[in-house]
Amino acid sequence: MSERYYRDTLVHVDLESIHHNYKMIGSKHPDKTFIAVVKADSYGLGSDKVAHYLSERGVGYFAVATLDEAIDLRMHGIKDKILVLGIIRPEDINKAIQHRIAITAQGIEWVKEAKAHVDDKYEKEVWIHIKVNTGMNRYGTKNIEEIKEMIEEINTFERFIYEGIFSHLTSADMDNESTEMEMSAFKNVIGQVETPEYVHIQNSAGALCYDGDFCNAMRIGISLYGYYPSPFVESTSSIDLKPAIDLTAKVAAVHNLKSGESVSYGRTYTAESDETIATLPIGYADGFIRARTGSKVEINGHQCPVVGRVCMDSVMVKVPADVKVGDEAYLINKNPDSPQSMDIYSDYTETIPYESLTLLSKRIPRYYQGEDVHFVYNEVLK
């Protein structure tokens, strides 16, 4: 870990806001196991940092997308249960066994192939969660007879433990009938097969908007980090989430332009009068993409438009004449009412907070703050 960094651009991660969101969502479903989704490096916020903080505060189950991500958490000292939500190659089953990782089974052929690859190097069991396809048509099966056969194959093999069964909601963030249909389909499957320790279908939107009383676990991703999956969910839910990040950069240079002078590649922006242009040390290689031209950042309380083309490593903004080198700009503000809120930031490029978060490059240092926690992690100088 390195706290050194030599460019004034930071992602500020409020760990206590993440903890708050865990408590608020957990209080709505007190009898359910909270599975904290920390895939994609905790949506760009640092999976091992987030997982350690939450583990110390009661979270005992984490979920990731890949076996690589799960092993990485183990290598960083996470000892709690970890579930891989994606599908691993059957021939990699022994790696899951070695690192004590729960994995997803998508069909009977996968179960049989995985069994065939188990060797005696690690005399441990591996936990299996069966994936039910209730409409996503991405992974899993909806064939009840196949699910029963999978359970039989798992239960009759001494190295496999049938730990869970789950599905994924396609449209819980929308006002339609799909979610009720999918939950009903999953409940129908559950009623016809052996029930394992964990039954789960609710994602963030599902947990915020639905009860799902036939499930005893839930998987919370985007809302753990303080963001509602959609405006519909925000308007429907009574849970108050706290956004977890700010994105800041300090002014690195200031230029006084005369009328007719231009800015950046291609001279796409030309000053119509005398103007002041500030350069910020962030660009599309950091996740501040080229489509953000025209969006606004906040400097000293002023809303300042991005002008000219966004560069790989820097961006120029039109600012008041009194802005100087070292002044701080907010590109994303954790205040949900700010013009730089994550929702407004994402809407500008017609995307969603999920993508905006995961686009933030690892070359931007993360500044972590929380209860008795205060440090910077720089991936580049690790």
N, C-alpha and C positions, 0 to 999 in steps of 0.2 A: 504494500500500500504506500502511495506517495501523496503527501499533502502539498508538494511543490506544484506550482503551475505558473506559467509565464505569459499568459494572455488573459486579458480582463473580460472573459466570457464565462458565465457559470449557470448551471442548472441547480437551483436551490431546492432541496428535497426536505419537506417538513414531515419527519417521521411521526411526530405526534398527531398530525392530521390523519395520517394513515391509521394510526392506532385508534383515533376517534371514530373513523369510519367502520373499522372492525367492530368496535363496541356498539355502535348504533345499529348496524345491520344485524349483529348477533343478538341484540336485545329484541328484535322483531321475531326472531326464530330461536328462542333460548334452548330448545330441546334438540337442535340440529348441530351436527358437526360442521364447523366452519372450515372449508377447504380454501385456503388463500392461494389464488392463482398468481404465480410469480414467473410465468413464462415470458419469453422475449425480454429477459433481464428485468423482470418486474415492469414491463411496459416501458423500458428505457430508464428506470429509476435506480436499478442496481439490485439484482435479485438476492445476493447474499447479504447485503446490508439490510434490506427490508425484511428478509426471512429471519435473520438473527434478532432484529428488534421485536418482531411480532412473536417469535418463539419465546422470548423472555417475558412476554406479556400474555401468554396463554394459548397461542395458536399452536396446534399440534399436528396439523396436516397441511401440506403444500402440494400444488399441482403445477406441472410444467408441460411443455409441448413435446419435448424430445428427450431421449435418453441422455444425450450429451448434456443438456441443461440439468438433468437430475444428478448426474455424476459430478458436475461442476459444483452443485450445492453441497454434495457430500465432501468434496475436496476442500470446501470452505468451512467445514465443520458443522453443517446442519445435520442433526441426528434425528429429527422428527420424521414422520411418515411423508413420503413423496410419491405422487402418482403421475405417471406419464400419460397425458391425455391423447397423444398421437399414437400411431402404430409403429412399433419397433420391428426390425427384421427378425424373423424367427431365429436366425443363426446368432443373434446377439443376446439371446435369452440368458446366457451365463453371465454376461456383464450386469444385467439387472439383478440376478441372484447374488453376485459378488457384492454389489453395493446396496443390497436390500431395498430395491425399488419396486413399487407396485406398478403394474403395466396393464395396458388395455388390450383386450382380445376382440377382434372384429368379426370372427366367423369360425366355423368348425375346422376348416382347413388350416387356418392360422394356428389354432390350438394344437392340432396334430403335428404340424411342422415344428412348432416350438418344443413340444415334448420330445421329438426325435433328436433335437439338438442339445438337450440337457446332458451335461457330462457330470462326472463325480468329483471335479476339482473343488467345488464349493458345496459342501454338504449342508445346504440351507434350502429353505422353501422360498417361493416367490408368490406374491399376492397378485391375483388376477381380478380385473374389473371388466365385465362384459359390456360391450357397447351395443345399445339398441338403436336402430334407425327408425325414428318416428317422423321423419319428414325432411331432415337435412340432406339425406342422400350423399353423404360424404364418407363416413365410415360406419361400420356396424351392420346388423341384420335385423329385420323385422319378422323373420320366420320363427315362430314360437317353438316349433319342433326342433329347429336347429339350435335355438338357445338352450333347450332342455338337453340336447345332445352335448353341447359345449359344457354345461354344468356337470354332466355325468363324466365326461372326459377329464375335467379338472378335479372332481372329487375322488376319482379312482386312481389319480396319480399322486404319489406321496410327496412330490416336490412342489406341487401347485396347491394354492389355497384360494378358494372361491370367496373373495373378500367383498366384491361390489358389483353392482349393475347400475348402468346409467344411460342417459340420453342427453341430447342437446337441443335447446329450443331455437327455432329459426327466427321467430318474429315477436318475442316477448316485449320488444321495445316499440311495438306498433299497436294501434288501436284496431284490432281485428279479432276474428274468432280462431285463428290458427293455434294460438297458444293453448287454449282450452282443449282443442282437438288433440294436440300433441301430448299434452299432459294426460288426457283420458286414454290415449293409445298406450302410453307408457304404463299407466296404472293397470290397464288391462293385461299387459304382459306380466307385470309384477304379481298379479293375482293368480297367474297360471304356472309360475315357476317357483323354485325354492328361493326364499329370501335370504340374501347374504347380510353381512354386517352393515354395509353401507349401500343406501339407495339414494340416487341423486339425479336431478334433471335441472334444477334451478341455477341459472347463471345470474349475473347481477340484476338484469331486468326482471327475471323470474322471481328473484328473492325480494326485490323492492315492491313488486306489484301483485304477487300471488302467494297464497298460503302453502300449497303443495304439501298438505298434511300427511300424505302417504309416503313422503320422503323423510329421511332422517339425516341428510347431509345436503350441503349446498356449496357451489363453487363460485367464489366472488373474485372477479378480476377488475374491470375498469372502475367500478364503484369503490373498491378498496382504496383507490388512489384519489377519490374525491370527485369523480365525474359521473353524471347520469348518462346512461346509454343513449338517451334521446330526450327531446323536449317533452314527449308524451310521458315518459317515465318520471321525469321531474315533476310534471303537473299532477301525476297520479299518486306518487309516493309521499308519505308523511315524514320520511327520514331526511334529516338535514346532513348532507355530506359536506366535508371540508376539502376543497382542492389542495393538492399536495405540492405543487411546484410553481416557482417563478423561473423565468428565463431572463437573465440580464446580461448586458454588455456595456462596457464603459467607452465613451467617445475616445477614439484613438487619433483622430486628426480633424481639423476644421479648415475649410476652404471658403474664401469669399469670391463668389462668382459675379461677373459682370453680365449684363443682359446679352444674350446670344451665345454664351459659353455653355458647353454641354457636360454631361456626366456619364461615366462608365462606358462599357463596350457598346459599339454601334451608334454612339451618340443619340440614343433614343429619347433622352430628356434634355431639353434646352431651356435655360433660364430665360424667362420673359422680362425679368427686371433684375436688379442687383439682389443676390440671394446668398444665404449662408448654408453650406453643406457640411454635414458631419459624417465621418466614416466610422462605422462600428465593426469590430473584429469578429464578424460571424458571417457565414455564407452558406451556399447550398451544400457544401461538403459537411456542414454541421447540422443539416436538416432544415435550414432556413431556405426553402427552395425558391427557384427563379420566379415561380408564379406569385410570390409575395410582393412583387413590385406593385406599388400603389397602396399597400396596407400601411397601417400606422403603428408607430411605437411611441411610448411615453417618455419624454425627457423633461425633467424639472416641471412636471405638471402640464406640459404642452403635448398635444397630439401631433406627431411629426411624420409626414408621409415618406415612404421609401420611394426614391426616385432613381431612374436609370435601371439598368439590368443588375440583378443580384449577382455578385461574383462568387467564385468558389470559396473564398476566405474572408470576404468583406462585403459590406452593403453601405450604401450612402442614403442619407435622409436629409430632407429639407428642414432646417431648424431656425429658431429665433436667433438674432444676432448675438445674444449674450451667452449662448451655449459654448462651453469650453472643453478642452481635452480633460478627461477624467470624470466628466459628468456621467451619471448612470442612466442607462436606457432600459425600460421594461419592454420586452418583446412578448412575454407571457406573464400575466399577473394572476396569482392565486385568488385574488378578490373576484368572486363570481360576477360582481356588478361593474367591473372594470371594462373599458373598451378593449383591453388586452386580455380578457378572460379566455380560457381555453376554447370555449364554444365559439366566440367571435373569431378568434385566431384560426380555428379550424374551418368555420363557415366561409372565410374569405377565399380559401382554395378548394371549396366544395368537398371537403373531407370531414373526418370525424376525429374526436380526441384520441381514439385508439391509434390511428395512423400518425397524428401529429406527435404524440409522445414517443412512439417507437422510431420515428424519423430522427430524433435528436441524437446526433452522432456521439460515439464514445470518446471522441477527442475533446468534447466539452467536459471539463471537470465537474463533478457532482459535489455540492456543498451540503452536508447532512447536518440537520439540527433536530433535536428531540430531547426527551427527558435525560439529563446527564450525558447528552451526546452532542458533539460539536467538532466536526472535522471535514476536510476536503479529501476526496479520492480522485486521483488523476490516472485514468486508464493508460494514457500514453506513456507515463513515466513509472508504471507499476514495477 
